[in-house]
Amino acid sequence: MRKIGLFLFFILCFQMSSAQYTELVNSKRPGFSDSPFSVGTGVYQVEAGLFYKNVGNYLYYDQTTSETNRYKSKSFGTDITFRTGQFFERLEIDLDLEIVNEKRDNLQPTEFSESVLGLSRLTVGAKYLVYSPKYTDKTKEIRSWKKRNSYDWKRLIPAVGVYAGLNTNFLSSLHKNPDGMSPRIALFTQNDFTDKFVLLTNFIADKLFTDESENSYIITGTYSLTEKISIFGENQGFLRKNVPNDFQYGIGGAYLLNNNMQVDASFRYIKDERGDPTYLIGAGVAWRLDRHKDKFKTLDSEGNETNEKKQGDGFFSRIFSKKDKKQRKVKKVKAKKRKIKELKPKKTKAQKQLEKEEKKNAKAAKKLKKKEAKDYNKNYVPPKDNEIDDNN
C-alpha cells in the first residue's frame, strides 16, 4: 500500500494561482491523497511519521508459481517524504520512502513465518500544476450585500496537477517487484468549495507494465475547524490484476504548531472482498526549511512587463560583465541656497503686552520730538546786528 498524503485545508485556503508558496507549511500528511499544488521554490520540507499495520487475511495470485498465496502480517515502521520546489513555482520534486519491520505468517499454499526489516517503498517523482482557477475576492464588494454573499460558481472548477515517478526496486525481499523498477503516473484535482471545505481527488496508475500493476482512486474531504485544527475523511479504492479489490476508509486530523511545523494523527480501516480485519494507525510531523524569495516583475511607466534583466553580483557575473558599458548621462542641477529661518522663542502674553506698550511709548516720544522741532523752527527769530555787536 502506497502512502502519499493529504494537503490540509488551513494551508490550501492561502493558495494563489500564480505562486505555490504559502506562509504556512504545506503538508501531504496525514491522509493518502495529494494536492496539485507544490511547496514553492526555495522550500525544503521533511514529512515523517510512525505507523502500525495489522493485516488479517491477504490473498494474491503469484504469476511465477501459478499458485494462490494467502498470509497475515503485523508490521510497524516509518514513512518519510522529502519535498522541494525548484526551477519553477509550479514544479515540485519529491522522494518517498518507507522503512518497515514486518512479521508475516504465510497460510497458503504452505504454512511458515518470516520477518524482515528494510525498505518497503522508494519512489522518486515530480509534480506539476497544470491549471489553477482564480476565485473572486468578495471581501472587496461593498456596494451589494447580495453579490458579497452569493456563491462563487467558479469554485466548481478544480485545480489540476500531473505527477510522474519511478518506483525503484532497492527494497527488502518481501517487497521487491519481480519485474524490477516500474513507472507511476497520477492526476490530482482540488476543489475549494468554501473557505473551510476542500475536496481532493486522485487517479493513480502504479507499477505499470508489471504483473503487480494497480489502478486506484482517492477521494478526500478536509474541513477546517479553526485556524490551527483541521480534520479529514477519506475513501480509497484499489483495482488490481492478481489481487482482489479492496476499499479503505480513513479519518484523522492535524494541528499547526507554527508556520513551519505541524503534527498529525490518523486511523484507517481496510475492507476487501475477503472481509479481513485490516487496519492502520499512524502519527507524524511535517517541518520545512523556508528559503523562499518572491520574484518581482519589472514594469514600465504604463504598467507593462519589461524584459529588463537584473545584473548579477556574483563572482562570475563580475568577471564576465561588460566593462565598456556606457553610462547613462545624468543632467546636473545646481541646488539653490535657501535661507534658514530662525525659530523665535514663543512669547508670553505679558511679554507681548510689554512690547506693545514700549512700541507705543517710543512712537509717542518720536512724535513729541518731531512736534518740538517743528515749533522751534516756527517760532525762531534771527538775532539783530546790534545784538551781535553787544555780544562781542
LINSUL-V276397 format. One record per backbone hydrogen bond with DSSP energy under -0.5 kcal/mol. NH is the residue of the N-H (numbers start at 1). CO is the residue of the C=O. If there is no record, write none. Layout:
# LINSUL-V276397
nh=<NH | NH>
co=<CO | CO>
This chain:
# LINSUL-V276397
nh=<3 | 4 | 5 | 6 | 8 | 8 | 11 | 12 | 13 | 14 | 15 | 16 | 25 | 27 | 42 | 43 | 44 | 45 | 46 | 47 | 48 | 49 | 50 | 51 | 52 | 53 | 54 | 55 | 55 | 56 | 58 | 59 | 60 | 61 | 62 | 62 | 63 | 66 | 67 | 69 | 69 | 70 | 71 | 72 | 73 | 74 | 75 | 76 | 77 | 78 | 79 | 80 | 81 | 82 | 83 | 84 | 85 | 85 | 86 | 88 | 91 | 92 | 93 | 94 | 95 | 96 | 97 | 98 | 99 | 100 | 101 | 102 | 102 | 103 | 104 | 104 | 105 | 106 | 106 | 107 | 108 | 112 | 112 | 114 | 116 | 118 | 120 | 121 | 123 | 124 | 125 | 126 | 127 | 128 | 129 | 130 | 130 | 131 | 135 | 138 | 140 | 141 | 142 | 148 | 149 | 150 | 153 | 155 | 156 | 157 | 158 | 159 | 160 | 161 | 162 | 163 | 164 | 165 | 166 | 167 | 168 | 168 | 171 | 172 | 175 | 176 | 178 | 180 | 182 | 184 | 185 | 186 | 187 | 188 | 189 | 190 | 191 | 193 | 193 | 194 | 198 | 199 | 200 | 201 | 202 | 203 | 204 | 205 | 206 | 206 | 208 | 210 | 213 | 214 | 215 | 216 | 217 | 218 | 219 | 220 | 221 | 222 | 223 | 224 | 225 | 225 | 226 | 230 | 231 | 232 | 233 | 234 | 235 | 236 | 237 | 238 | 239 | 240 | 240 | 241 | 244 | 246 | 247 | 248 | 249 | 250 | 251 | 252 | 253 | 254 | 255 | 256 | 257 | 257 | 258 | 261 | 262 | 263 | 264 | 265 | 266 | 267 | 268 | 269 | 270 | 271 | 271 | 273 | 275 | 278 | 278 | 279 | 280 | 281 | 282 | 283 | 284 | 285 | 286 | 287 | 288 | 289 | 290 | 291 | 291 | 299 | 300 | 303 | 306 | 318 | 319 | 320 | 323 | 325 | 341 | 344 | 352 | 353 | 354 | 355 | 356 | 357 | 358 | 359 | 360 | 361 | 362 | 363 | 364 | 365 | 366 | 367 | 368 | 369 | 370 | 371 | 372 | 373 | 374 | 375 | 376 | 377 | 378 | 379 | 380 | 388 | 389 | 390 | 391 | 392>
co=<1 | 2 | 32 | 28 | 6 | 27 | 8 | 8 | 9 | 11 | 12 | 19 | 259 | 25 | 85 | 40 | 289 | 83 | 287 | 81 | 285 | 79 | 283 | 77 | 281 | 75 | 279 | 53 | 73 | 54 | 71 | 57 | 69 | 242 | 60 | 67 | 61 | 62 | 62 | 60 | 67 | 108 | 58 | 105 | 55 | 103 | 53 | 101 | 51 | 99 | 49 | 97 | 47 | 95 | 45 | 93 | 40 | 43 | 84 | 86 | 88 | 127 | 84 | 125 | 82 | 123 | 80 | 121 | 78 | 118 | 76 | 100 | 116 | 74 | 102 | 114 | 72 | 104 | 112 | 70 | 70 | 106 | 110 | 104 | 102 | 100 | 98 | 98 | 96 | 166 | 94 | 164 | 92 | 162 | 90 | 128 | 160 | 160 | 133 | 136 | 137 | 138 | 140 | 144 | 145 | 146 | 151 | 152 | 153 | 154 | 156 | 190 | 131 | 188 | 128 | 186 | 126 | 184 | 124 | 182 | 122 | 166 | 169 | 119 | 172 | 172 | 176 | 177 | 167 | 165 | 205 | 163 | 203 | 161 | 201 | 159 | 199 | 191 | 197 | 197 | 222 | 191 | 220 | 189 | 218 | 187 | 216 | 185 | 204 | 214 | 183 | 207 | 210 | 206 | 239 | 204 | 237 | 202 | 235 | 200 | 233 | 198 | 231 | 196 | 223 | 229 | 229 | 254 | 223 | 252 | 221 | 250 | 219 | 248 | 217 | 246 | 215 | 238 | 243 | 213 | 59 | 238 | 271 | 236 | 269 | 234 | 267 | 232 | 265 | 230 | 263 | 228 | 255 | 261 | 261 | 258 | 286 | 255 | 284 | 253 | 282 | 251 | 280 | 249 | 278 | 247 | 269 | 245 | 272 | 270 | 276 | 54 | 268 | 52 | 266 | 50 | 264 | 48 | 262 | 46 | 260 | 44 | 288 | 42 | 289 | 297 | 304 | 300 | 298 | 314 | 315 | 316 | 321 | 322 | 339 | 342 | 348 | 349 | 350 | 351 | 352 | 353 | 354 | 355 | 356 | 357 | 358 | 359 | 360 | 361 | 362 | 363 | 364 | 365 | 366 | 367 | 368 | 369 | 370 | 371 | 372 | 373 | 374 | 375 | 376 | 384 | 385 | 386 | 387 | 388>
